Every structure is written in C-alpha cells, then in structure tokens.
Amino acid sequence: MANRENTFKQFFCISYPGERKMEKVTLGPMPYMSVMPTVLVGANVNGKPNYMTAAWATVACMAPPMVCVAINKGRYTLKGIRENKTFSLNIPSVKQVVETDHCGLVSGTSTDKSEVFRSYYGKLKTAPLAEECPVAIECTVFRSVDCGSHELYIGEVVEIHADAACVTDGKIDTEKIDPIIYAQYSYFSVGKQVASAFSAGKKYRNKE
C-alpha cells in the first residue's frame, strides 16, 4: 500500500505539508551569487587611467545614491582609489568582452592599460571613464571596509554618463546596453524579460 501511495505522489508531483519536495545538498560557505554584473573599475594610478575587471559590485544605497565594489587587496587599482578617493564603475557591452576580460587577466603593475579604452573625465577629474562603455558611473569614496582578502569600497554616485542611444524615455535601457553578466567563470548576455518587478508578485494571491 505504501509503495502504491509513493508512486501516486511521484506521478502527480504531490507533496504533503512538512515534506521536502526537492533534495538539497550542502556545498560549504562561499561568496556565491547566481549572477553578477561585469564592471570595469577605473582609477587614476600614478597619473594614468587604469581599469580592472570586477564582478563583485552592486547597489549600496538609494538616498544618497551609492554603489559598492569589492577589490582584492593586491590589486594595482587600489593605489589610485586610495590616493584620489575617487573611482568609476564602467558598464561594458558584450561588444567589449575581449577588452574587458583582458583588463582582468593583466595587472597594471606590469601592463599599461591606459590605452585599452579611450578615457575621458567628468566632474571629478580623477576618475577615468571608458568612452566605449555605454554607461559609466563617477564615484567618490564614501567608506571602505576591510573584509579580509578584499576591501569593500562604497562610492557615492556623483554622476552617471550614458550613451544617448542606450537611453529610452529618460531611463537606461538594459537591452540597448547589452551588458556582460558573469557567473561561474563564464560571461553571459542578458536574456529575455520574464516579468515586471513590483508587479508580477501581485498574481500570487490569485493562486490561492
């Protein structure tokens, strides 16, 4: 009888309260996120623009607007951020994936990366912005946090520079940017939109 009940439940995907439907495995502690944005951290080091590739970046605050990025303590770029108290986060398109990955493969200590992108400056004058990237964010250092292997830099956003062709109705258009997504040692492009945020969840009550 028990075997017939289990077969019935499995066939019709039935689960009873208290039962675990999906098997889980533990993988140990790690800094895992499913996907992350690929950015180029820009900083002036010894008077020259330098760009390093990073994926550990996100929004930190809405008001005032802030973003943050985690940088390994051994990275050359840190010298410029500490010296100038400014940095930029540049959002590359998939068209710049080769140049973007190059900036993560080589260190500014031994390789001059000042000509990988055409650099220009905005309000801060010390945070280089990559012209080829469709979006660039100018930041002043608000705070840094020693996290162990990495330092977390929280930057207050001073200005956002976006290609006019990537702006729709006054807002940055993700599809037009075609940003690079990083996950598990691989780069991906953004897929199709599956739902509208702050809207899709309203259907939840209707399922009850």
N, C-alpha and C positions, 0 to 999 in steps of 0.2 A: 504493500500500500504506500509506504514511504517513497519507494522508488518511482511509482506512478505519479505521486504528487510533485516530486522534484522535476520529473520530465515535463509535466504540465506547466510548472512555473518557468522552466527554462525556455520552453517553446513559445510561450506568450509573454516572455520578459517581465514576469510578475515579481515584485519584491514586496515583502511584508514589513511593517514598521519594525525598526530595530535591526533589520538585516542589511548587510553591506553588499550592494549590488556589484561594485567594481573592486577588483583586487588591487591593493596598493602595495608598493614596495618602498622601503626607506633607502635613500641614497647618501645620507650623511649631510652635514652642513656645508653649504657652498653659496657663493653670491650669484644665485640663479634668478634670471628673469626670462620669460619666454622669448621676447624680442626686445631689441633696444635700438634707439636711433644711432646712426653713424654720424659723427660730427668731426670737424677739424678745429682743434683748439689753436687759436692764433695768439702769438705774443711776440713782442719785440725783445730779442736777446742780443746783447752787445750791438745794439743799433740796427739789427737786421730783422726782418719779419721771419718768423718760423711757425710752421704748422705741424701739429701732431694729431694723429688719428685717435679717436676715443669713442667708446660706446656707452660708458657709464655716465650718462648725462640725463637730466630730467628737469622738470619744473620744480621750483622750491617754494614759491610764494606768489600770490596773486596781487596783493597790495601791501607794500610796493612790489612791482613785478621783479621776480628773481628766478634765476636758473642755477643749476649746480652741475659740477663735473668732478669725478674722482680721477686723480692723476697719481701714478706711481711715483714714489719719492726719488727715483733715479732718473726721471725724465728731464731732459735738457730744457724743455719749455718752462719748467718751474722757475728757472732763474729769471726769466723775463717777467713772469707774473709777480714774483716776489719783489722785483726791483721797481716795476711800474705801477703795481696794484691795479692792473687792468688786464683784460683778456677778451677774446672774441670766440664765439661759437659759430662756426660756419656750417651750413647745411648743404652738403653736396648732392648733386643729382646722380642717378645711375650712370650718366654720361661721363662722370668724373671718377668712376670706381677704380680705375688703374692708378690715377694720381693720388687718390685718397688712400688706397692700400699702401702705396709707395711711402707715404708720409708716416705710416705706422711700422714699416719694415726697417727704416733707417733712422738713425739719431742725428739730431742737429749738432751733436758733439763732433762728429766726423764728416757729416754731409751737409752742404749748404742747400737748404730747401727754400731759400728766399725767392727762387725763380720758378718753382713748381706751379705757382699761381701768380696772377697779376695782383699785386697788393695795392689797396688804397686805404685811406684813413677817414674816419668820420669825426664825431665830436671829441673823442678822447685823444686823438693824435698818437697814441702809443699802443693801440690795439689793432693790429693789421687785419684787414678784411679781404677775403679772397673774391675777386671780381667774378670768377667763373661760377661760383656757388650761387644758386638762386636766392638764398636767404643768408644773411649774416647778422649776428647779434652782438652789439657792443656792451661790454660789462665792466663795472668797477668792482673790485673785491669788497664784498660786504663782510665776509668772515671765512676763515679756513679752519678745518677741523682735522686733527691728526687721528686717523682711523687705524693706523698700523702700517701696513705695506703701502697704503695710499693716503694722500691728503685730499679731503673733500673741499672744493672751493665753491663757495656760494657767491654768485655775482648778481649785483643789482643791475637790471637792464636799463641802459641809457638810451639806446635807440635800436630799432630793427630796420635793416636795409633789405628790400626785396625787389627782385626783377619785376618790372611793371607787367610783363607777360604772365607772371605767376600770381597775379592778384585779381580776384573776382569780387565785385561788389564791396571793395574796400577790405577784403579779407584774403589771407594767404590761402591759395588753392593747392591742397595736397597733391592732387592728381597732376597738376601742371608742374609742380616741383619735381615729382617722381623721385622722392628721397631714397637713400640706401638704408635698408634695415639689416641689422646684424643679429645673428643667432647661431650659437654652436659652431663657431669658426667658419661661418658662411655668410655671404651677403645675399639679400633678397630685395625685390622691389615690392611696392605696396600692391596688395590685391584689390579686388572689387569691394565696394562698400556693402556691408551686410545689414546694417540697421542705422538708425539715427539715435545718437546718445541723448539721454534725458527724455526719450520718447518711447523707445522700444519696451522699456520696463512697464509702461502703463498697461500693456496687454496681459501682464501676469495675473492680475485679479480676474480677468475674463476666463482664465483657465480653470478657476475653482468651480 
